[in-house]
Amino acid sequence: MGLEWLKPGAFIGSILFALVGVLVFWISFVIIDKITPYNLWEEIVEKQNVALALVVAAMSLGICVIVAAAIHG
């Protein structure tokens, strides 16, 4: 029971779902970056906008939860 994750099908499936999840997250983040009226990277890194960084972090966690729920269920 403890080594079920070592089966090739389960292992490859896990890697595939992880890659799909990361790809969906990246695409959704790029879309949100494009629809905002300013450059998120410039605002967060160069201007050190902490409030925007917290909003982006919350948005990222929300997208990740949605992607995880879609993959799991």
Summary of the structure (lengths in Angstrom):
residues: 73
radius of gyration: 16.5
end to end distance: 22.1
largest distance: 51.4
contacts: 150
relative contact order: 0.11
helix: 84%
strand: 0%
